[in-house]
Amino acid sequence: MRLKKKFNGMEIMKKKIAVLGITGSIGESVVEIVKYHSEVFEIVFASANSNLKKLQSIAQELKIKNIFLTDSQIKIDGVGKATDLIRFIENEDYDILINAISGSAGLPYTIATIKQGKDLALANKESLVMAGHLVSDIVSKKGSKIIPIDSEHSAIFQVLHGHQKSELKNIHLTASGGPFRTLPYEDFQKIELKQVLKHPTWDMGTKVTIDSATMMNKGLEVIEAHWLFDIDYKNIQAIIHPQSIIHSIVEFVDGSMIAQMSIPTMQLPILYALTYPIHYPSDKIKTSLESLSALTFEPICKKRYPLFYLVCEAGKIGGIMPTVLNAANEKAIDMFLQGKISFVDISKIVEESLNKFENIENPDLDTIMNVNEIVRK
């Protein structure tokens, strides 16, 4: 029998959670929240890609009985494989699954989860970028709830709670601008990896940090917002907000705007995703208004961030083009990390890939995954 806790006259059941990508930056924040609020959360199974030592350490600390490694090259007794993980998602008893896997590798697990009618806390934006039409169709048939973990989409999700879609005019996604917001254009050719990985406000994984520097990440979030909130692209705006305190803004039809604010942390959106539709009492994260600097905004410069505009255009075209774009970007980042290309080459490779492929309308999952591999090769 699961433990219950009283809150505002309601009984809160101890929630069984599955966490995919538990050794990454999002996974680390999940672990912190679960440890801090162990009275209401329990992780029943978890996965990592290849970091066995860290996975086993977390499992031992939190008494997680079932763990999986998704890297097909690693086979360890007592640790499940990717195929075992899919079967677990389809058959295990859990209340919500957190998909914090990085990149296109997270898509099959999103599909497997929502096909079971399970609730999904989504940090893997590529699931919606590549297959938003498929995910939306399955959710409508199976009744799953997708609760966003990205801070921007969590902010919108929180603000929209209790409002009708007809009240909404625009959503405004905020972006930090990354480490090169004020760097002179002539210095972009000389950007080194160590500079890219020094994000001014957020502590994130390697890929997301690079995507933030190119503003690819914000473009992906535009596509994600389109599918999450069923909003036309013309009603999705993005703006640079260097302080990363306002996580997004909802503009209503009467002209009023409501923003969600806090210090930059993934722990708050994770906590809300796990306790939705309530804000569960916690003093884990505190924001002092007196200590905040001035909050400023500026437009996204096309010359400085060409990838943002490429992504938005690919999203509007739809079909297979977001998959092409995402796969080219993932491979270009791999090449940049290996020192094979420069920072500015990332956007050039993505644009060249988009120009090489013919669009495919309404691709099925096999087509999406096949094209993903073709583009990477």
C-alpha positions as MATLAB code, in Angstrom:
seq = 'MRLKKKFNGMEIMKKKIAVLGITGSIGESVVEIVKYHSEVFEIVFASANSNLKKLQSIAQELKIKNIFLTDSQIKIDGVGKATDLIRFIENEDYDILINAISGSAGLPYTIATIKQGKDLALANKESLVMAGHLVSDIVSKKGSKIIPIDSEHSAIFQVLHGHQKSELKNIHLTASGGPFRTLPYEDFQKIELKQVLKHPTWDMGTKVTIDSATMMNKGLEVIEAHWLFDIDYKNIQAIIHPQSIIHSIVEFVDGSMIAQMSIPTMQLPILYALTYPIHYPSDKIKTSLESLSALTFEPICKKRYPLFYLVCEAGKIGGIMPTVLNAANEKAIDMFLQGKISFVDISKIVEESLNKFENIENPDLDTIMNVNEIVRK';
ca = [
       0.000    0.000    0.000;
       1.367    3.392   -1.004;
       1.826    6.125    1.570;
      -0.452    9.163    1.509;
       0.211   12.736    2.581;
      -2.373   15.428    3.315;
      -2.150   18.736    1.451;
      -4.915   21.379    1.360;
      -7.434   18.772    2.424;
      -6.382   16.385   -0.365;
      -4.642   13.048    0.031;
      -1.428   12.991   -2.049;
      -0.426    9.453   -2.996;
       3.274    8.630   -3.142;
       3.987    8.797   -6.860;
       5.871    6.065   -8.720;
       8.281    7.650  -11.203;
      10.346    6.284  -14.083;
      13.363    8.374  -15.109;
      15.094    7.968  -18.470;
      18.447    9.744  -18.695;
      18.926    9.886  -14.946;
      22.699   10.530  -15.116;
      22.379   13.688  -17.249;
      21.839   17.255  -16.075;
      18.031   16.965  -16.017;
      18.298   13.580  -14.325;
      20.513   15.066  -11.625;
      17.838   17.690  -10.903;
      15.187   14.963  -10.742;
      17.295   13.065   -8.214;
      17.636   16.203   -6.063;
      13.861   16.772   -6.068;
      13.096   13.124   -5.272;
      15.599   13.087   -2.396;
      14.242   16.357   -0.996;
      10.625   15.205   -1.248;
      10.978   11.484   -0.653;
       7.650   11.574    1.214;
       5.778   11.857   -2.111;
       8.154   10.491   -4.785;
       9.697    7.097   -5.484;
      11.753    6.119   -8.549;
      10.812    2.607   -9.643;
      13.092    2.269  -12.661;
      15.711    4.384  -14.405;
      18.029    4.409  -17.394;
      21.291    5.920  -18.574;
      23.077    5.715  -21.898;
      26.519    4.479  -20.855;
      27.439    5.916  -17.439;
      27.121    2.655  -15.514;
      29.045    3.769  -12.431;
      26.876    6.835  -11.851;
      23.682    4.894  -12.623;
      24.543    2.209  -10.074;
      25.456    4.823   -7.463;
      22.096    6.602   -7.865;
      20.227    3.289   -7.835;
      21.939    2.253   -4.613;
      21.249    5.586   -2.912;
      17.576    5.751   -3.920;
      16.951    1.994   -3.786;
      15.935    1.793   -7.457;
      15.365   -1.887   -8.200;
      15.500   -1.862  -12.001;
      18.132   -0.032  -14.075;
      18.919   -0.001  -17.813;
      21.738    1.058  -20.127;
      20.609    2.051  -23.628;
      24.084    1.901  -25.225;
      23.889   -1.319  -27.261;
      27.655   -1.867  -26.947;
      27.479   -2.345  -23.168;
      26.207   -5.613  -21.687;
      26.347   -5.974  -17.894;
      24.681   -8.671  -15.769;
      21.805   -7.250  -13.725;
      21.453   -4.188  -15.971;
      18.772   -4.182  -18.671;
      19.247   -3.216  -22.331;
      17.272   -0.777  -24.508;
      14.886   -3.525  -25.627;
      14.279   -4.497  -21.994;
      13.549   -0.850  -21.203;
      10.864   -0.651  -23.877;
       9.213   -3.774  -22.443;
       9.379   -2.260  -18.964;
       7.744    0.941  -20.178;
       4.972   -1.151  -21.699;
       4.368   -3.398  -18.680;
       5.654   -1.869  -15.424;
       3.456   -0.108  -12.856;
       4.363    3.602  -12.710;
       2.455    6.879  -12.525;
       4.589    9.141  -14.696;
       7.688    8.753  -16.846;
      10.313   11.491  -17.164;
      12.003   11.404  -20.566;
      15.266   13.304  -20.105;
      17.196   11.485  -22.837;
      19.166   13.859  -25.039;
      18.465   14.096  -28.754;
      16.611   11.908  -31.248;
      17.365    8.784  -29.203;
      14.535    9.776  -26.836;
      11.741    9.551  -29.434;
      10.989    5.779  -29.291;
      10.574    5.956  -25.504;
       8.133    8.848  -25.765;
       6.036    6.851  -28.240;
       6.169    3.704  -26.075;
       5.045    5.645  -22.983;
       2.067    7.468  -24.457;
       0.902    4.328  -26.283;
       0.291    2.870  -22.810;
      -1.821    5.886  -21.855;
       0.796    6.841  -19.261;
       1.552   10.432  -18.277;
       4.811   11.802  -19.650;
       6.992   14.551  -18.165;
       8.885   15.601  -21.270;
      12.365   17.105  -21.374;
      13.209   15.492  -24.726;
      12.076   18.227  -27.120;
      13.193   16.199  -30.151;
      10.189   13.892  -29.630;
       7.878   16.734  -30.658;
      10.258   18.319  -33.161;
      10.570   15.095  -35.159;
       7.174   13.510  -34.575;
       4.799   16.080  -33.121;
       1.991   14.968  -35.451;
       2.353   11.333  -34.342;
       2.644   12.187  -30.633;
      -0.426   14.447  -30.745;
      -2.484   11.759  -32.476;
      -1.521    9.056  -29.963;
      -2.169   11.344  -26.971;
      -5.657   12.191  -28.264;
      -6.471    8.485  -28.621;
      -4.851    7.140  -25.447;
      -5.580   10.003  -23.021;
      -2.019   10.528  -21.824;
      -0.961   13.885  -20.446;
       2.287   15.467  -21.630;
       3.662   17.842  -19.011;
       6.646   19.872  -20.230;
       9.852   20.090  -18.223;
      11.651   22.675  -20.360;
      11.554   25.821  -18.226;
       9.993   27.885  -21.021;
       7.193   25.454  -21.762;
       6.611   24.735  -18.096;
       6.149   28.484  -17.608;
       3.527   28.630  -20.371;
       1.875   25.459  -19.096;
       1.568   26.962  -15.605;
       0.238   30.316  -16.824;
      -2.340   28.718  -19.122;
      -3.718   26.434  -16.407;
      -7.366   27.364  -15.904;
      -7.588   29.478  -19.078;
      -9.420   28.749  -22.323;
      -7.481   28.601  -25.592;
      -9.739   31.358  -26.945;
      -8.226   33.742  -24.346;
      -4.720   33.304  -25.728;
      -3.217   35.739  -28.240;
       0.538   35.047  -28.280;
       3.194   33.207  -26.324;
       6.641   34.733  -25.872;
       9.521   32.301  -25.307;
      12.525   33.850  -23.613;
      16.152   33.050  -24.481;
      19.346   33.948  -22.648;
      21.238   34.658  -25.859;
      24.013   32.292  -24.791;
      27.674   33.245  -24.334;
      28.063   35.176  -27.618;
      25.242   37.690  -27.368;
      27.657   40.632  -27.442;
      30.678   39.039  -29.151;
      31.719   40.981  -32.301;
      30.785   39.157  -35.520;
      34.379   39.147  -36.733;
      35.349   36.990  -33.720;
      32.855   34.177  -34.442;
      35.359   32.336  -36.660;
      37.724   32.099  -33.659;
      35.179   30.665  -31.150;
      36.554   27.660  -29.254;
      34.689   24.805  -27.573;
      35.611   25.940  -24.061;
      33.943   29.296  -24.779;
      30.781   27.616  -26.087;
      30.409   25.513  -22.946;
      30.489   28.536  -20.601;
      26.787   29.377  -20.508;
      26.151   32.653  -18.662;
      23.052   31.616  -16.676;
      22.226   27.891  -16.994;
      24.073   24.686  -16.038;
      23.109   22.203  -18.755;
      24.390   19.180  -20.654;
      26.925   19.585  -23.471;
      24.533   19.347  -26.425;
      21.922   21.706  -24.981;
      24.647   24.201  -24.052;
      25.944   24.229  -27.643;
      22.383   24.484  -28.968;
      21.862   27.463  -26.688;
      24.960   29.178  -28.101;
      23.715   28.764  -31.693;
      20.082   29.438  -30.626;
      19.120   26.109  -32.249;
      17.586   25.258  -28.907;
      15.160   28.177  -29.034;
      14.067   27.229  -32.541;
      13.374   23.675  -31.382;
      11.351   25.127  -28.518;
       9.220   27.080  -30.996;
       8.331   23.811  -32.753;
       7.772   22.120  -29.398;
       5.427   24.917  -28.296;
       3.455   24.591  -31.537;
       2.662   20.945  -30.758;
       2.348   21.189  -26.974;
      -0.157   24.023  -26.985;
      -1.720   23.582  -30.447;
      -0.764   27.155  -31.379;
      -0.100   28.519  -34.854;
       3.498   29.526  -35.534;
       2.472   33.133  -36.159;
       1.392   33.330  -32.504;
       4.723   32.076  -31.118;
       7.368   34.732  -30.523;
      10.854   34.522  -29.034;
      12.917   37.246  -27.414;
      16.306   37.463  -25.722;
      16.146   37.957  -21.956;
      19.776   37.703  -20.727;
      18.986   37.351  -17.010;
      16.927   34.124  -17.477;
      14.544   35.080  -14.674;
      11.340   35.325  -16.728;
      10.971   31.886  -18.292;
       8.197   32.784  -20.722;
       5.236   35.119  -21.101;
       1.641   34.508  -22.158;
      -0.140   37.382  -23.878;
      -3.933   37.288  -23.682;
      -6.497   38.699  -26.121;
      -7.217   41.684  -23.871;
      -3.579   42.787  -24.054;
      -2.550   41.626  -20.584;
       0.617   39.574  -20.115;
       1.401   37.028  -17.407;
       4.936   35.729  -16.831;
       6.383   32.928  -14.714;
       9.579   33.868  -12.851;
      12.287   32.262  -10.749;
      16.045   31.946  -10.580;
      17.403   29.691  -13.375;
      16.840   26.114  -12.192;
      15.305   22.986  -13.678;
      14.191   21.745  -10.281;
      11.061   23.927  -10.186;
       9.600   22.767  -13.535;
      10.435   19.179  -12.580;
       8.635   19.521   -9.248;
       5.567   21.022  -10.937;
       5.515   18.288  -13.594;
       5.521   15.643  -10.868;
       2.807   17.308   -8.756;
       0.594   18.794  -11.501;
      -2.067   20.218  -11.242;
      -0.992   21.602   -7.845;
       2.021   23.607   -6.699;
       3.362   21.385   -3.930;
       4.863   23.194   -0.904;
       8.651   23.283   -1.048;
      11.435   25.550    0.164;
      14.025   23.842   -2.031;
      14.286   26.805   -4.423;
      13.942   30.424   -3.356;
      14.064   33.593   -5.476;
      14.897   36.894   -3.801;
      13.389   39.811   -5.705;
      15.661   42.268   -3.908;
      18.773   40.548   -5.241;
      17.680   40.498   -8.893;
      19.278   42.817  -11.416;
      17.263   44.784  -13.978;
      15.279   42.560  -16.354;
      15.933   43.412  -19.996;
      14.790   42.221  -23.425;
      16.142   42.451  -26.957;
      15.298   40.963  -30.379;
      17.009   37.873  -31.808;
      19.556   39.000  -34.418;
      19.367   36.912  -37.615;
      23.018   37.500  -38.503;
      24.174   36.321  -35.058;
      21.741   33.405  -34.747;
      20.928   32.071  -38.253;
      20.048   28.624  -36.912;
      17.088   29.968  -34.950;
      15.484   31.240  -38.136;
      16.316   28.050  -40.065;
      14.611   25.939  -37.406;
      11.486   28.097  -37.352;
      11.227   27.875  -41.149;
      11.644   24.079  -41.077;
       8.937   23.863  -38.416;
       6.506   25.834  -40.570;
       7.233   23.585  -43.573;
       6.707   20.518  -41.390;
       6.785   16.944  -42.672;
      10.242   15.391  -42.547;
      12.163   18.694  -42.592;
      12.396   19.138  -38.787;
      13.890   15.622  -38.607;
      16.439   16.480  -41.316;
      17.374   19.672  -39.508;
      17.648   18.000  -36.105;
      19.749   15.084  -37.387;
      22.136   17.409  -39.234;
      22.536   19.521  -36.116;
      23.219   16.507  -33.871;
      25.893   15.222  -36.257;
      27.411   18.690  -36.723;
      27.707   19.031  -32.932;
      29.495   15.662  -32.787;
      31.941   16.920  -35.427;
      32.447   20.207  -33.568;
      33.169   18.350  -30.328;
      35.758   16.265  -32.214;
      37.416   19.405  -33.577;
      36.552   18.558  -37.203;
      34.546   21.732  -37.903;
      34.315   25.261  -36.536;
      31.454   26.738  -34.533;
      30.102   28.696  -37.508;
      30.145   25.531  -39.657;
      27.308   24.052  -37.581;
      24.667   26.325  -39.095;
      26.161   25.922  -42.598;
      25.920   22.120  -42.393;
      22.314   22.286  -41.182;
      21.326   24.619  -44.025;
      23.078   22.442  -46.632;
      21.265   19.354  -45.330;
      17.863   21.058  -45.521;
      18.578   21.988  -49.149;
      19.534   18.404  -50.068;
      16.347   16.620  -48.958;
      12.880   16.565  -50.484;
      10.072   16.928  -47.992;
       7.860   13.988  -46.975;
       4.429   14.945  -45.649;
       3.096   13.180  -42.514;
       5.954   10.655  -42.169;
       5.379    7.573  -40.025;
       7.765    6.609  -37.219;
       9.823    4.189  -39.342;
      10.323    6.870  -42.000;
      11.331    9.432  -39.384;
      13.915    7.145  -37.777;
      15.222    6.005  -41.204;
      15.666    9.569  -42.482;
      17.291   10.504  -39.173;
      19.976    7.879  -39.782;
      20.407    8.753  -43.474;
      21.006   12.417  -42.698;
      23.533   11.606  -39.967;
      25.476    9.327  -42.338;
];
